[in-house]
Amino acid sequence: MLNIHTRDRGRTRPGSPSRRRRTALLGAPVAALLVLALQGCQDLATDAGDKASAPAKSAPAGGGGAPGSSKPDGQSSATPSASPTVAPDDACGLVTQLEADQLAGMSLGHGRAIGDTCTYTAPPDGPTGQVEVFAGESGKNYYDAEHTLHPDSLKPLADVGDEAYLAGGEVFLRVGEHWVSIRLVRLEDEAEHAKLLTDLALKVAGRL
């Protein structure tokens, strides 16, 4: 009888404190998972509610152009310049082949560039004609030489660059610190080409 009672006392009875503690410990991880799952559901519901209540973004005006722009796609708001800018020492760029032909009144050969100068010359089997363009330092040196040797021959031209002069078959112009000198060689009266030289000087000034 003693042994039977002893074994009974060593068993854990249902509802005893030890069994309740083990049940509580085993249930703790499950409860934590349930709390996390419920929290996640609440967060998802909150995010969905925020997105639903947020105002819809309106499309930019102008047919889908860049934000803040009223221009449709494919159109630029910049205004193109009337004359493209050319390097101040690019003599063949400042006076084109077509402009040299128009100035000389004949078809000249392709421009021959040497440093900051460019020469358009008529074919050897035709009439005499040549257009010489001096830009950069050469343009300034040509003007200085003409101003020193023949100062009275220089006639000021109004509204051409910052400074411009006409002298027979030559024209000199300055824009900022850049000088360009153009010389026409023709066996004709130089006065006939004065307007052509002035018009060409205006074009060149717009490219500097």
C-alpha positions in Angstrom: 0.0 0.0 0.0 2.9 2.3 0.8 4.4 1.9 -2.7 1.1 2.4 -4.5 0.5 5.7 -2.7 4.1 6.8 -3.3 3.7 6.3 -7.1 0.4 8.1 -7.0 2.0 11.1 -5.4 4.8 11.2 -8.0 2.3 11.5 -10.9 1.1 14.8 -12.2 -2.5 15.1 -11.8 -4.7 16.8 -14.4 -5.0 20.5 -13.7 -2.0 20.5 -11.5 0.3 23.7 -11.5 3.1 21.9 -13.4 0.8 20.8 -16.3 -0.7 24.3 -16.4 2.8 25.9 -16.7 3.8 23.5 -19.6 0.6 24.3 -21.4 1.2 28.0 -21.0 4.8 27.7 -22.3 3.7 25.7 -25.3 0.9 28.2 -26.1 3.2 31.3 -26.0 4.8 30.9 -29.5 1.4 30.2 -31.1 -0.1 33.3 -29.5 2.9 35.4 -30.7 2.4 34.2 -34.3 -1.3 35.0 -34.1 -0.5 38.5 -32.9 2.0 39.0 -35.8 -0.4 37.7 -38.3 -3.2 40.0 -37.1 -0.8 43.0 -37.1 0.2 42.2 -40.7 -3.4 42.1 -41.8 -4.1 45.4 -40.2 -1.1 47.0 -41.9 -2.2 45.7 -45.3 -5.7 47.0 -44.7 -4.2 50.4 -43.7 -2.1 50.6 -46.9 -5.0 49.7 -49.1 -7.1 52.4 -47.5 -4.4 55.0 -47.9 -4.0 54.2 -51.6 -7.7 54.3 -52.2 -8.0 57.7 -50.5 -5.0 59.2 -52.2 -5.9 61.7 -55.1 -5.2 60.5 -58.6 -2.3 62.2 -60.3 -3.3 64.2 -63.4 -1.5 63.8 -66.7 0.8 66.8 -67.6 -0.6 69.2 -70.0 0.6 69.3 -73.6 -0.1 65.7 -74.8 2.3 63.8 -72.5 5.3 66.1 -72.6 7.8 66.7 -69.8 6.4 67.8 -66.4 5.9 71.6 -66.3 6.0 71.9 -70.1 3.1 73.1 -72.2 4.7 72.0 -75.4 3.5 68.7 -77.1 6.1 65.9 -77.5 8.6 66.6 -80.3 8.4 70.4 -80.0 11.2 72.4 -78.4 10.5 75.7 -76.6 13.9 77.0 -77.7 13.9 79.5 -80.6 16.5 78.5 -83.3 19.1 81.2 -84.0 19.0 82.9 -87.4 22.7 82.2 -88.1 24.7 79.3 -86.7 27.7 80.2 -84.6 31.1 79.4 -86.3 34.5 79.3 -84.7 36.1 82.8 -85.1 39.2 81.3 -86.7 37.3 79.0 -89.2 37.7 81.1 -92.3 36.0 78.6 -94.6 33.1 78.3 -92.2 32.6 82.0 -91.9 32.3 82.4 -95.7 30.8 79.4 -97.5 31.5 78.2 -101.1 28.1 79.5 -102.3 28.7 82.9 -100.7 32.2 83.2 -102.3 30.7 82.3 -105.7 27.9 84.9 -105.3 30.5 87.6 -104.3 32.7 86.9 -107.3 29.9 86.4 -109.7 31.3 83.1 -111.0 31.9 79.5 -109.9 35.1 79.2 -107.8 36.9 76.2 -106.7 36.5 74.6 -103.3 38.0 76.7 -100.4 41.6 76.0 -99.6 42.2 76.4 -95.8 45.6 77.3 -94.5 45.6 78.1 -90.8 43.0 80.7 -90.2 42.7 81.7 -93.9 40.6 80.4 -96.7 41.0 81.0 -100.5 38.4 80.4 -103.2 40.0 80.5 -106.6 38.5 80.4 -110.1 39.6 77.6 -112.5 42.8 78.5 -114.4 41.0 78.2 -117.8 38.4 80.8 -116.9 38.2 84.5 -116.0 40.2 85.8 -113.1 38.5 85.6 -109.8 39.4 85.0 -106.2 37.9 85.4 -102.7 40.3 85.5 -99.8 39.1 85.2 -96.2 41.3 86.1 -93.2 40.0 85.2 -89.7 41.4 85.1 -86.2 44.9 86.6 -85.9 45.3 86.8 -89.7 42.1 88.9 -90.0 43.4 91.3 -87.3 46.8 91.6 -88.9 45.3 92.3 -92.4 43.2 95.1 -90.9 46.1 96.6 -89.0 48.2 96.6 -92.2 45.5 98.3 -94.2 44.8 100.8 -91.4 48.5 101.7 -91.2 49.2 101.9 -95.0 45.9 103.3 -96.3 43.9 104.8 -93.4 42.0 107.2 -95.7 40.7 104.4 -97.8 38.7 102.8 -95.0 35.0 103.8 -95.1 33.0 102.9 -91.9 30.0 100.7 -92.3 27.0 101.2 -90.0 25.3 98.4 -88.2 27.8 95.7 -89.1 29.2 94.0 -86.1 30.9 96.2 -83.5 33.1 97.8 -86.1 33.4 97.5 -89.9 35.1 99.2 -92.9 34.9 99.0 -96.6 37.9 99.7 -98.8 37.6 99.1 -102.5 37.3 95.3 -103.0 37.9 94.6 -99.3 35.8 94.6 -96.2 36.9 94.4 -92.5 34.7 93.7 -89.6 35.0 93.2 -85.8 32.7 91.4 -83.4 34.0 91.6 -79.8 37.7 90.9 -80.1 37.4 88.9 -83.3 38.4 90.4 -86.7 37.6 89.1 -90.2 38.9 90.5 -93.4 37.6 89.6 -96.8 39.3 90.4 -100.1 37.7 90.1 -103.6 39.9 89.9 -106.7 38.2 90.7 -109.9 39.1 92.5 -113.1 36.1 94.8 -112.8 35.1 98.1 -111.1 35.4 97.5 -107.4 32.5 99.8 -106.7 30.1 97.3 -108.3 30.8 94.8 -105.5 30.5 97.2 -102.6 26.9 96.1 -101.7 27.8 92.4 -102.1 30.7 92.9 -99.7 28.6 94.8 -97.2 25.8 92.1 -97.3 28.4 89.4 -96.8 30.0 91.2 -93.9 26.5 91.3 -92.2 26.2 87.5 -92.6 29.7 86.9 -91.2 29.1 89.2 -88.2 26.0 87.1 -87.4 28.1 84.0 -87.2 30.7 85.3 -84.7 
